[in-house]
Amino acid sequence: MYWIGGIFKVFGDTAQLMGPIVLGKSFSAQERSAAIVAGTPGPNVGRGIAMAFGLFELTVMASICTHQVWVLARAALITCIYECGVNLTGKAHIKINNATLRYSVHNLGAARTRNDAKEYTGAIWIVKYFTYEVPFLPSKHDVKEYQQHTHESCLGIFYLRKKELHGIRRILHVTSGNLALAASMPVLAATLAFVTYTLTAHNFNVAVIFSSFSLFQLFWQPMTFMPRALSAIPDASNAIQWLAHVFRVELISEDTLVTDKDQEPALLTKDATFEWESHAKDSGEAFSSKGARSGGPLRGKDRGVKEDMAKEKEKPAPGKDTPIFQVKNVTMTIPRGQLVAVVRPVGSGKSSLLQGLLGEMRKVSGHVSFGGCVGYCPQTAWIQNATLCDNITFGQPFEKDRYWRIIETACLLPNLQLLPDGDLTEIEEKGINLSGGQKQRVNIARALYFEPEIVIFDDPLSAVDANVGKSLFQDAIVGALRNRGVTVILVMHVIHFLSQVDYIYTLNGVFTESGTYEDLVSRGGDFARFDLEFGGHASEGEEETQEEEVIPQTRITIEDVKLKSKRAKKQATGSGELEGRLIVKEKQSTGSVSWKVILSRRCSPHGPSMAMMVVHMRMDLILLKITFPLKFNRPNSFYQTLYGCLGVAQAILVCLLGAGMDFISYYASQSLHHKSVRNVFYASMSFFDTTPMGRILSIFGEDIDESTRLLVIMLSSVVGSIVIISVLEPYFVIAVFFIAIGYGFFAAFYRAGAREVKRLDSMLRSLLYAHFSETLTGLPTIRSYGEMKRIIAANRYYIDLEDRALLLVVTNQRWLAIRLDFMGAILVFLVGVALLAMIDVSGINTTQIGLVLTYTTSLSQMCSLVTRQTADVENYMNSVERLVQYVAGDMVPQEAPYEIEERRPPVQWPEHGAVEFNDVKMAYRPGLPNVLKGISIKIRGGEKIGVIGRTGAGKSSLMLALVDISTLGLKDLRSKISIIPQDVWTIHSNLDPFSQHSDAVLWDALHRSCLLDSSTTSKLSYSSDGVGSEQAPTNRCDLDSTIEREGANLSIGERSLLSLARVLVKDDRVVVLDEAIWMHY
């Protein structure tokens, strides 16, 4: 296919070069009138007509051959990047994390801004709870203040976008200079050639002059595109280096998760040691030479800030030499059908052990093998943006009876009854519309439906209430799995179930004890003290007694839920209403792009004055071109010099024009970006609940880049070309008018479909990005279930789907180009025939004929280009249209006022920390039922209040209602309340992003939150047989520790403790905890 495209390109270029030769031959035929006057035989008229036909055929051939294109390369690259990303080892993932891979597909050059936009919007709960909107969106003066003591990653999106635009503006300035050179090159080349021609004692010959001039005009198009190609070379070079880096990283081998169905035990490990990769050691390797991660070379003040930070980093800090965390000397032999538990407090390495067994953590030494297929339920349940049914079946064939039996076993029947479409309700991205307990039950149901031989649970009962937890343990873990011969490996913090497991391991970097529950209690070791401290066995009977007092609830049967699902199918699940479809369909405009969108792009604070300057430059350029054909009765050298001077003047004016357009583009892009980001940050939470992350990122990704890089060139070319053509060809206005009707017809026909295809392409691209992002976060689950091939196939499907729209966009453009070039060929043919007919009638001389034919040939190309660009401008305006929808707030519902000046509370408010609810009712958004129904409660200052209830009863919703009040601005309210959410998402510089507290306060918070032990050195512990073994240090946190994006290098428990430490630093009078300590027994 590539060879075919190359052959077409050769034929197209050959046809273009043959055009001027045929044009030169046509002048011989057009000298017939002069031959008749001289009384000599003239050339045959038929020869001239044949030359006109030749020009027509060559123009059509050049058009058809040039416009053969292909788009397979782009699809292949995205597929390769994705398949490489889902197979990265832990070491490679340190260098190339998920966020970096996402923006390899979005846009490599602007990855820094996109990374931070993704991290901030992904942690929008934290941003709003801690009133970080203003610091993350600082003004110019705030940036100067923050730069003195704040890390660059906390300076905000506006600051990073401004740096990015500065780089883009420099590139555009270079491009403008190259365009000026391209515009003057044909003129300067022709001047030099003509001077040389005359100095070598050749006389001026009309055929030679104008055929040569036509050849020089061919320089215009390649020289115009050459600057864009040259400016793309650095981008292409960086992209190639980046792709080479991605494709050379270490990939997971096929035997990472070793399965040997012939081995007798379900799990066999021998002296296995697992280690997390060192972020500090490896993070600097990627792109250190190019500065891709840091945003490029630093200059001036930025470099000074970085140097100050580097000096600060050199200062010694406690825990600086903490070794890399390891889980050491793991030896386990788990028989088939056993229920085995791994226990110890947070940070002891339990989740790391499971990651190591599954191959997600680097194995330093030893052997690990499973005796069958494995199912994995991670601590943070991975939920797809699909129906609840699809999340449970997870690519497996649907078996009705087994499916509904598992729904009941996983305690999901009450939740299905509450969901608007039952099990066909669409679950939003990351399961944001489900509570933590509901997500974990879907996670468990997926493992049950998969029917693996070995199931690994990472604290599955931590997010559910006591009643549901007991049912899940008895019916799902014991009943549906262990009692049916399935091996279960269970990490637990809910220790009152430990008496019912077959075997227990205690872990603190290494296995310290192992045995049955009775054996470990009788030994009186660490486990016995742990069990006694948290009341494991003793509390079980008390809990059962308390459960008898629970108010009975209405019994929900499978038939009730089935009836609701059948009703949802009949009503076309989720169609048209927010109740059923939780991911709102992206708004798709129809018809022409409105003038409001176009003006919003061009009208920045500096727009009107710059627009007048641009028009003035173009008119000056036209006036200079008009002077070319005038006669001054001067020698030829005078005209040659004048022609060369006009070429230089043209280059200067084009350069100034480009600089002016770059200036407009800079401020317009900055304004649109700032307004859209601000609206997103101050959007209500319902917007984030119903809008996939991929759609938001596509707005801050390719849409902005298209409007920055392409739109300016399109608009300036259209306006300038239309004016130049109108002035240079006044004698053919009538002929051009009729040809213009043909151009307009094809352009109108093209625009009607091209607009919608471009919009469809943008929407499908968002869908591709969302799937790309979603699957990268669920890789451990996908790999453990052996569903990698299916997920890769699904990604290829989304790529093909988006490529169909992209191919339509490209083929539409080629369809229009071929037909417009055909119309231009007709224009050239008609002009040539008409000039032949006018030779004997009008007395037109050969010089005028040569001038007309030369400019007519150029005119046909320019008219085609102008028409195509006029249509393409509207297509590219769709990018701006999407931004304007975010700027105008049409797609972004805003939350309550951030500040209300007339209602600012006193500085010491709240003095006593009292909270009162008065008949509070709350729904997540209009159209959904109330989740809080008339809550009234009064809490006095200093009281510690616990709120209990079943999963989905509204406990987290009560927290949300606390931070939404009408009488105060949200900033004043939220800044006085500290909230520890149930789902913890991390950001850089977590404890004190803006350096408002001393290091002593931060260290104190780390100690008080139990993130730091009293000692960071290795300790000696004793195993169950009394043999001493080295205990790996469990302290992995200090002020200099690097937190990866989304807290990937911390366990869920450590993230929650870090969130608690952040609250301790803030030191507010009202603290709300949404089950933030459920894993810290």
N, C-alpha and C positions, 0 to 999 in steps of 0.2 A: 504493500500500500504506500509506503514511504517512497519507494522507487517510482511508482506511478505518478505520485505528486511531483517528484523531481523532474520527471520527463515532461510533464505538462508545463512546469515552470520554465524549462529550457525553450520549449516551443513558444510560449508566451513572450519571453524576452526577445527571441529572434524576430517575432512578428512586429514588436515595437521598434526594433532597430531597422527593419526593412521599410517602415513607414516613411522616414525622411528620404531614403533612396528613391522610392517611388515618387515622392513629392518633387524631388529634383528632376526626374525624368518628365514629369508633367509640365514643367516650365518650357521644355523644348516644344511641346505641342501648343503651348499658349503663345509662342513667338510667331505664329502663323500670320497675324495682322502685320507685323513689321516686315515679314518676308514679302507679302503681297505689295506693300508700299515700295519696297526696293526692287520689285519686278523679278524676284527669284522664286523658285518653287517652294511652297511652304509645307510644313509637316501635315500629315493627315489628321483630320478632326477625330476620326475614330480612335486614333491612338490616345488622344487626350481623354476620351470617354473611358477607354480601357484602363488608363491610369487612375481615373476616379473610382472605377469599380475595384481596382487593386487596393486603393486606400481604404475603401469600405470593408473589403474582405479581411485585410490585415488588422483593422481596428477590432472587428468582431472576433477574429481568431485570438488576438492578444487578450481580449477580455475573458473569453471562455477558458483559455488555458491558464490564465493567471489566478482565477478564482476557484481552483481546486484545493480544498482544505481538509483537514482531519483533526479530530479532537481526542483521539485515543491516548495520546501521551499524558494528558492531564489526568484522565481516569486511572491510568496505570500508576502514576506517581502517588495519587491518594491511596489507592489500594495497597501499594507497597509500604507506604508510611504506616498505614493502619495495621497491616499484618506484622510489620516489624514492631510496632508499639505494643501489640498484645502479647508479644513473645520476649520482651525485655527481661533480662535477669535483674536481680536486686541491685547489683553494682551499676549496670547500665541505667537503671531507673533513677539512680541518684543524679546522674549526669543529664538525663533526658526524662523529666517527669511528665505526668499527664498533661499539665497545662501547656508545657512547651510543645508537645505533640499536637495538641489541639490547634495551636496557632501556626504550626507548620502547614496545616491545611487551610487555615484562615488567611494569614498573611505573615510571612516570616519577618519582614522588615519592621513591623509594628508590634512584635510579640510582647514587648515590655508593657505597653499600655494595655493590651488585651489581657495579659496575665493578671495585672492588678485589678482591671475591671471585673474579671471573672472572680477573683478572690474576694473582692469587696461585696459584689452582688451575691455570691454564694454564702457569705457570712452576714447577710443584710440584717438578720436578727440581732447579731452582736453590735453591728454598726448603729442600729436604732436604739437598742437598749442602753448603750453607753454614750449616746449623742455624739458619735464620731462623724456625723455628716459634714459639719463645718471644717474640722481639721483635714478630712480627706478630700474636701473640695475647697481648698484655700484660695483666697484672693491673692493678688500680686503682692500686697504688703504683708499678708500672713506668711507667704512662702519665704520672704526674706527673713522673717522672724524665726520660722521653723528651721531654716537652713543652718542656723547657728548651732543648734543642739539636737537636731533630729536626723535620723537616718533617711537616706534618699527614698527608700521604699515607703516611708510614711508621709511624704510630702504631697501626696494626692494625685488623682488622675489628671487634674488640670495642668499641674506642673509637668508631668510626664508627657502629656499630649502637646504642650507648648514646645518641649524639647524635640519631640518627634516632628512637629511642623517646621521648626527651624531647619532641621535636616532636609525635609522635603522641599522647603523653599530654596535652599542652596542648590539642590538638584535641579529645580525648575529654572533657576537663574542660569545654570550651565546649559540647560536645554535651550533656553532663549537665545543664548549666544550662538549655539550650534545652528539654530533655526535661521538666525540672521546670516550666518555664513552660507547656509544652504540657499537662502533667497538670493544672495548676491553672486553665488558661484556661476550660474549660467551667464550672467551679464559680464562678469570679469573674464570668464573663460572665452566668451565670444570676442570681447575687446582684444584680448591678447592674441587670439587666433587671427583676427582681421588685421591687426597691426603687423603681425609677422607675414601674413599673406601679401599685404601691399608692399612691405619692405623688400620682399623677394622679387619685385618687378612684375607682379601679376596684376592685371587689371580687374576691376570689379566686374563680376558676372552675376547677373540676377539669380540664375539657377544655382550657382555655387553658394552665393551668400545666403539665400533663404533656406536652401536645403541644409546648409551648415547650421544656420540659426535654429532650424527645427530640431536638429540633433542636439544642440546645446540645451534646448528647452526640455529635452528628455532628462537632463540632469536634475530638473526641479523635483520630480517625485522621489527618486531614490535619495537625493540629498536632503529632502524634507524628512524622510523617514529614518535616515541615517543617524541624526542626533538622538532620536528616540531609541534607536538600536544601541548607540554608544552609551546613552544614559542607563540602558537596561543591562549593560555588561557588568557593572559592579554588583547590581542586584542579582544578576544571574550567577556571577562568581560566588557571592556569599551564599546563594541558595544551593549551588552545586556543592560547595564545601560543607554546608549544613547537611544536605542529603547524604553526602559521602560519610559524614560523621554518624548520621543515623543508621545508615546501612552497614557500617563497620562495627557497631557496638555488639557487645556479647548478647547472644540470644539464648533463651532457655532450650536446653536439649530435650529431645523427646522422652528421655528416661528420667526427667525431673521427678515426676510422680511415678515411682516404680510399683507396678502391680504384678504380682506373681500368684495366680489363682491356684497353683499347685502347692504352695506352702501351707503348712498346717495352721500356724497362728494367724489371726486376723491382722495383727501388726507386729512387725519384728524390727527393732532398732538395736544396733550394737555400737556403743561408744560414740554416738553421734554428737557433734558439737556444731551449733548454729550461731551465726554471727550477723548482726546488722552491718551493712556497709557504712564506712566512715564518710559522712557528708562533708566534713571539713577537708578531708584528704582529696576527695574526688570532685567536689563541686567546681574547683577552679580549673580543672582540666578542660572542660568543655568550652571551647571558643575563647580561651584565655588570650589567644593571639589576636583575635579580631574584636574582642570586647562586645560580642553580640549580646551577652547577658546584661552587661552593665550599660547598654545603650550606646556604646561607641566610645571613642577617646574623649577624655575630659579636658576642658579648657577653663582657664580663668578661675572664677570663684568656685565652680563645681569641683575643679581639681583640688582647690584649697580645702573645701569641705571634706572631700574624700581623704585627703592627707591627714586632716585632724582626726577623722574617724579611725584611720589606720593607726595613728599614734595612740588613740584611746584603747584600741584593741590590743596593743602591745603591753598594756598594763596587766600585771598578774591579777588573777581573780581566783577565789576559792573554787575548787573543783575543776580547774582548768585542765589538769592532767588525767581526768577520769578516763579509764580505758574504754575501748569499744565494748558495748554490751554483748554478752554471749550467754547462751544456754549450753552448759557443758555436760559432757559425759552422760548423754541420755541413753540408757539401756532399758528397753521395755520389751516384754513378750506378753501380748494380750491375746488370750484364747478367743476363739470365735464364740459369739453369743453373749459375751460378758458386758456389763455396764461398769465402766471405769471412770473415776473422777480425778481431776487434778485441781488442787486447792492451794491457797495462800493469799495474802493481801495483795492489793494493787501494786503493780510495778515489779512483781517477782518474776515475770517472764512467761506467764501462762499462755497468753495470746501469741507470744513469740515462739513458744514451743509448737503450737499448732501450725503457725506459718512455716516453721522449719519442716515439720512433717509433710506438709503439702507442697514443699518445694518453693515457697514464696520468700524464704529467708535463706541466705547462703549457707550451704553445708560445708564446714571447714574440714571435717573428718567423719569417719564412721559410715554406717550403712542403715538405710531405711527402706522398707518394702511393705506393701499392703497385700493382703490376701484376697482382694476383690475390689469391685468398683466402690468409689467413695462419694459420699454426699457431705456438704459442708454448710453449716449455718454460722455465719460470722457474727461477731458481737454487734456490728452495725449492719442491720439487714439491708441487702441490696434489692431495691425495688425498681422494676422497669416502668417506663411510661407506656403502659398497656393496661388491658383490663385485668381485674383481679384473677379471673380464670386463667388468663395467659401467664400471669406471674406464677401461678401454682403449677400448672402443667409444664411450663418451661420447655416447650418444644416436643414434649412427649405426646404420643397419641391420646386422644381424649377417651377415657373409659368412664361412662356415666356413673355406674354404681360405685366403683372405687373412688371416684372424685368426690361424690357427696359423702361417702363414709369418712374420707379424710377431712373434709370440711367440718364435720361434726367432731371428729377426734381432736382437731386443732382449735376447738372452741370458737369457730368463726361464724356460727349460725346467727348469734345475736347481732354481730356487726353487719352481716349481709342483709339482715332485715332493716337495718338503719340506712344502709347505702341506697341512693336513689334508684339504681338499676340492678341491685343485687350483686351477683358475682360478675355481671357484665359492666359494672361501673368502671370507668377509666381511672386508673391510679396515676396521679400526677408525677412529674419528674421527681426522683428521689423519695417518692412516697410521702410528699409533704402534706397531703390531705388525710393521712392516716396517723394515728397516735403511735408512740413508740411500741406499745404492747401489740397493737394491731399489725404493725410491720413485722414484729418478731413472730407472730402467729402465722402470717403468710410465709415467712421464712421457714418455719417448722413444717407447714403444710407442703411446701415445695419438696423438702427432704423426704417426707412420707410418700408423696406421690411418685418420686423418682425410684423408690424401692431399691436403694443401694444395699450392699452387703455390710458396709461400714459407714457410720454416720458420726461426724465430728461436730459437736456443739460448743460454741464459745459463749458461755454464760447466757443461755437462751431464756431464762426465767427472770432476768433482772428487770425487764421493762414491764412485767405484768403484775397484777395484784395477787394477793395471797391465794384467793379461791381459784382463780384461773391458773396460777402457777401450780397448784396442787393437781388440778385436773390434767394439765399438760404433762406433768411428770408421770402421773399414774397411767393415763390413757394413751399418751403419745410416746413418751420416752420408754416407759416400762412395758406398757401393754402392746402398743403397735410395733415396737422395735425389739426391745430386749427379749420379750416373751416369744417372739417369732424368730428368734435366732439371729437377729441383726446385732452386730457389735457396735457399741456406743461408747465414744470417748467424750467425756463431758467436763468442761471447765466450769466451775461453780463458785458463786459467792453465797448462794442461799443454802447454808450449811445444814439446815434441819432435815434435808433429804438424804444426807450422806449415809445415814444408817441403813438405807435401802439399796446402796450400790454394792457391787461385788468386790471392788478393789479401789484403793485410794493412793494417789501419789501426792506428796507435798513438795512444792517447788519454790526455790529461792535462788534462781540462777543455775542451780543444780538440784537434783533430787535429794532431799534431806531425809525423808522417811517414805516408806511404802508398806502397804499391808491392808488387811480388812479393817473396817471401822472399829470393831471390838479390840483388835490387836493394837491399833494405834492409840486408842484411849487407855488401854491397860499399861502401855509403856510409859505414859506420863511425860512424853517428849513435847516438842513444839506443837504438834497437832493437838495433843490433849489440852495444852494450855489455850490454844486457839479455839478449840471447841468449847471449853469451859468459859472463856471470856465472852463469846458471842452466843452462848446458850443453844448449841445445835440440837442435841437430843432432847434436852429438857423442855424446849419450847414447843415440841411437836404436839404433845398432848394438850398443852394449853391452847395451841392454835386450833386444834380440832374442836375443843370446847367452845372457843369463841365463834367458830364458823357455824355452830348450831344456832346461834342467835341472829344470824344474818336474815334479813327480811326476805322471804321467798319472792321470786320473780316469775313473771309469766313464762310458761314453757313455750319455746319456739321450736317448731318441728322442721324437718327437711322439706316437707311438702309445702309449708308456708313460703320458704325461701325459693323453692322451685317455681312456685306460682308467680312470684315477683319477677324472676328472671324471664319466664315465658312472656309475661306482660311487657317487659322491657324490649324483648325481641320484636314483638308485634308493633311497638311504637317507634321502631328504628332508633335504637339506643343512642341517647344523647343528642339527637338531632335538633339543632336550633335552640336548645335551652341550656342554660348554665347548670341546671340541676343535674343533668345526666352527664354532660361532658365537662370535665373539670379543667382540661386544657382548652382554652378558648382558641377557636380557629383564627388564624392570623387574618387581619383585615386586608382584603384585596380590593384596591380601587379599580374602577373600570373607566373606559373612555380616555380622552386626552389628559395629559398632565396639565393641571390648572396653572394659570398665570401666577397665582399666589406662590406656588412652589418655585417657579422660575425666578420670581422677584426675590424670594427669600434667600435664594442662592447668590444672586448678584448684588443685592442691596445690603451691604454691611455699613457700618458707620462711615466708611470712606468710599462707598460705592458711587454716589452721584458725581463727585469731583473726578474720580478716576475714570468713570465712563466717558465724561466729556473729553478727557485727555486722550483716551483711546480713539474716539471718533476723530478728533483733531489730527492725530498722527496719521490715521488712514487717509483722510482727505489730503493731507500734505503729500503722502506717497502717491496718490492718484494724480494730483496736479503735476508732480514731477514726471510721472509717466506720460502725461498728455504732451509735454514739451518735446518728446522724442521725435515725432514725425515732422516738426516745423523746419522750414528752410531759412537759413541766415546768410546764404550766398558766401559760405565759408568753405575752405578746403576740407577734404575728407578727414584729415587729421583732427580738425576741430570737432567733428561729429563723433569720431572715435573717442576722443578725450571726454566729451560730454556724456557719451554713453557709459564710459567707465565711471565717471563721477556720480552719475545717477545710480549705478550699481552699488557704490560705496554708501551713498545717502540712503538707499533702500535698506542696506544691512543695518545701518545705525538706527533707522526708524523701527525696523522689525525688532531689533534688540530692545529698544525703549518700550515698544508695545508689549513684548513678552514680559519685561520687568513690571509694567503696570498691571498686566493681567495676573502675574504671580502675586503682586501685592493684594489685589482684590481676593484672589483665591485663599490666601493665607488668613485674612480676617474673616472671610465668609465661613471657611471650614472651622476655624476656631470658635466662632460664634455658634454655629449649628451644633458642634460637638459639646460645648459647655452647656448650652441650654438643654440638650437632650439628656446628658448625664445628670444634670441637676434635677430634672423632672423624674428620672428613674430613681435617684437616691431618695427623693421625697415622695415617692409613690406609696400608695397604701399596700399593705401586705397581700391583699387579694390579687394585686397585679403579679407579684412574684409567685403566688400559689398557682396561677393559671397560665403563666407564660414560661415556656421552656427556656432553660439557660442558653441553648443554642440559638434561639431566636434573638435574645437580647445581645449575645455576642456578635451575631451577624450584623446587627445595627452598628456596633462599635468596630467592626472589622472591615470587611471588603466594601461595605457601602460607603464609608468615609473615604477609603483609599481611592475608589473610583471617582468620587466627586472631586477629590483633590488633584489627582494626576491626569484624568482624561477629559473632564468637563471643560476646563479652561481651553485646552487645545481645540476641542470641538467648536465651542462658541466663537472663539477668535477667528478660526478658519472660515466658518459659515459667514459671519458678518463681513470679514475682509474680502472673501472671494466674491460674494454677491456684488459688492460695490465696485470692485475692480472690473469684473466682467461687464457690468452695466456701462461703465465709462469707456472702456477700451473698444467696444463693438457697437457704436451708435448706429451704423449703417444697416445693421442686420436686426434691428429691433423687431421688425414685423416677422421676419423668418423665425427669429428666436422665440417670439411670442407663441407661434403655433407649435414649435418644438417643445416649448415650456408646458403647453397643455398636456403633451404626452408624458413629460417628466412628472407633472403633477398627478396625472392619473395613476401611474405606477407607484409613485410615492404614497399617495393616499391609500391605495390598495395594500401596500406594504405596512404602513403605519398601523392600520386597524388590527392586524394580527400580531405585529412585532411587539406592540406595547404589552399585550396580554401574555405573550410568550416570555418576555423579559420579566414581568411580574411573577409568572409561574416559576421561572428559573430561580428568582430570589427566594421564593417560599420553599421550594424543594431543597435549595441549598441550606436553608435553616434546618430543615428536617434531617438532612445528612449530618450537619454539625451536631445536632442534638443526639443522634444515635452514636456518633463517634465519641462524644463526651461521656455519654451514659455508660457505654460498654467498657470504656477504659477504667471507670471507677469500680466495676464489678468483676474484674479479671480473676481474683481468687475464687469467687463463686463459680464463674463460668468454667474455669479450668478444672476445678474439682469435680464438676458434674460431667466433664468431657464434652461440653457443648461448644468448644471453640470453633469447630468447622461450621456449625450452623450459624454462629454469630458472624463469622467472616463472610459466609454466604449472604447473610442479611445485609452486611455492610456493602457488599458488591451490588446487591439489589438496589440499595439507596443511591449508590454512585451511578448505576445505570439509569435509574429514574431521573436523577438530576441531569445526567448527560443527555438524556433525550430532549429535555428542554433547552439545554445549552446548544445541542446540535441544531435544534430548530432556530435558535437565535442566529447562529452562524449561517445556516443555509438560507434563511430569510434575507440576510444581508447579501449573500452571493446572488440570490434570485434577483434582487433589486439591482445589484451592480451590473449584471449581464444585460439586463433590459435597458438600463440607462446608457450603458456603453453602446448598445445597439442603436439607441436613438441618436447618440452623438455621431456614430458612423453614418447614419442617414443624413445628418446635418452636413458633415464633410462632403458626402457625395453630392448633395443638392447644391452646395456652394460651388464645388468644382464644375458641375455641369452648367450652372447658371453663369459662371465666369466665361466659359467657353462660348456660350450663346451671346454674351454681351460684348465680346471682343470687337466685332464689326459695327456695333450699334453705339455703344457708349464712349468709345475712344479711350477706355481705361488702359493705362500703360502696364508694362510687365512688372515694374517695381511695385505698383499698387496691388497688382494681382498677387505677387509674392507675399506682400505684407498681409493681405486678407487671408490667403490660404494658410499661412503660418499661424496667425492668431486664431483662425477658425479651428485648426487642429488642436491648438491649446484650449480653445473654448469648449470643445466637446468634452475634453477630459475634466475641465474645471466644473462645467455644469453637472456632470455625473457625480463628481466629488461633493459639490455643494448640496445636491439633492440627497445623497446618501447621508451626509453629515447632518443635515437638517432633521432627517428621520432618526438618526442615531442619537442626536442630542436629546430627543424626547425619551428614547429608551434609557439613556444614562441618567436622565432626570428622575427615573424611578428610584434610584439610590437616594437622591435628595428627598423625593416624596416620602420615603419611609422615615427618613430623619425628621422631616417636617411634622409628620404625625406624632412623633415623640416630643418634638419641641412644642407643638401646639397643645399637647395634652390630650389629643383625641383618643390615643390608645393607652394612656397612662393615668388612671385615676389617682388623684392626689389625696394624701392624708390630711388630717387636721392641721391648722396653722402651727408652724414651728415655734414661733414666738408671738406673743400678744403683748405689746408694749404697755397697754393700759391695765394689764392684769399680771404684772410681774410680781412674784411673791418676794418676801423679805429674803435677805441673804441666808439667814439661819433657818429658813423653812425647810423641812418640818422640824419644829423645835423638839417635839416629843415622839415623832415617828408614828403617830396614830393614823389609822386607815379606816375608812367607813364606806361600805357599799350600801346603797339605798335603792332597792328594787331594780337591780341591774339586769338588763336583758341584752343578749349579744348574739348576733349571727356573723358568720365569717364574711359574707357579702350579700347584697340584695338578691333575693330569690331562693336563698337557702334557709332551712328552718333554724330557729333559735337553739343555740347550744347551752346558753345560760337563760334561765327562765325565772326572773324575779328574785335575784340573790340579794339578801339584806344581812349585813353583819357589821359589827363595830369592833375594831381591834385597838386596844389601848397601847400607848407607847411602851416599848420594852418587853411586850409579850411575845412569846414564841408560839405561833399557831401552826398546827398541822392540819392539812386538808386531805382527807382520804376519800376513796371511791373506786368503783370498778374501772377497768380500762375503758376509755371512751366516755366517762361520766362528765368530763368537762373541767378536769383539774388544770390542765395546761391552758384551757380557754379562759379560766379565771385569771391566770397570770396575764394573758393578753389584754383582758378588759381593764386590768389595773393600770396599764400604760396608755390608755386612750381616754382622754377626759376633755370635756368641751370648755371648761372655764379657764383652763391654763394652757399656755403653749407647751407643745410636746417636749421642747428642750428643757424648760424649767422643771417639768414633772420628771422626765426620765433621768435628768442629771442628778436628782436627789434620791433615786431608787437604784439599788443594785440588784440585778437579776441574773441568776445562774440557770440557763435553759437546760431542758432535757437533752436536746441534741446540740452538741458542742462543735462549733466550727472555728478553726484557729486562723489567726492572721499574724503577720510578722510583728515583732516587738510587742508581744502579747500583753505583758503586764503593764507597761507604761509607754505606749506608742509615741508620745510627744514629750518625753523626758520632763515630766512635771514633778517627779519625786526622786529622792536620793536613792543610791544603791542600797543603803542600809535598810530602808523601808521595803525594798524589793526582796532582799535576802530574808528579812523577817517574814514576809508573806509566804515565801517558798517554804520556810521551816514550819510555819503555822499550818499550812495546808498539807503538810506531810509529803511534799514533793522531794524534800531533802532529808536524808538520814543524819544522825549525829556524826557519823563518820563516813568517809568516802573510800576508805581502804578496804582491802579484802579481809574477810573474816574466816575463821575455821569453824566448820560445823561438822556434825557427825551423822552418818547415815544410820539406817535402822539396825545395821549389824555392828555398829560401834566403830566402824572404820572411818578415820578422819578424811575429809575431802574438802577441797578448796571451794568456798562459796563465792560465786561471782558477785561483784558489786551491783546493786540494783539502783543506785543513784545515777540517773542519766541526765539530770537537769541542773544547769547553773545559768547564770546571767549571760554567759557567752555561748550557750548551746544554740545551734541553728535549728529552727523549726521549719520543716519542709512545708510546702504549700498544702493546705487542707490538713495539716498536722499528721502527715502520713507516717512519720517516724515516732509517733506516740500512740500508746494504747488508748482505748476509750476512757479507762479509769484515769490515766495521766492527763488526758485532755480536760476531764471534768475537774480534777484537782487544780489544773492550771486556771480554769475558769473561776474556781473558788479563790485562788490566789489573787486574781485580777480584782475581785470584789473586795478582798481584804485591803488591797492597795487603795482602792477608791474610798473606803471607810465612810459609807453612807449610813443613815439612821434607819432606813427601811431596806431589808434584804429579802428577796423572794427566790426560793429554790424550787425548781420544777424537777423533782426526783433526781437531783444532781448528785446524791450520795448513795444511789441504789446499788452501786457496785463496790462499795468500800467497806464491806464487813471486815 
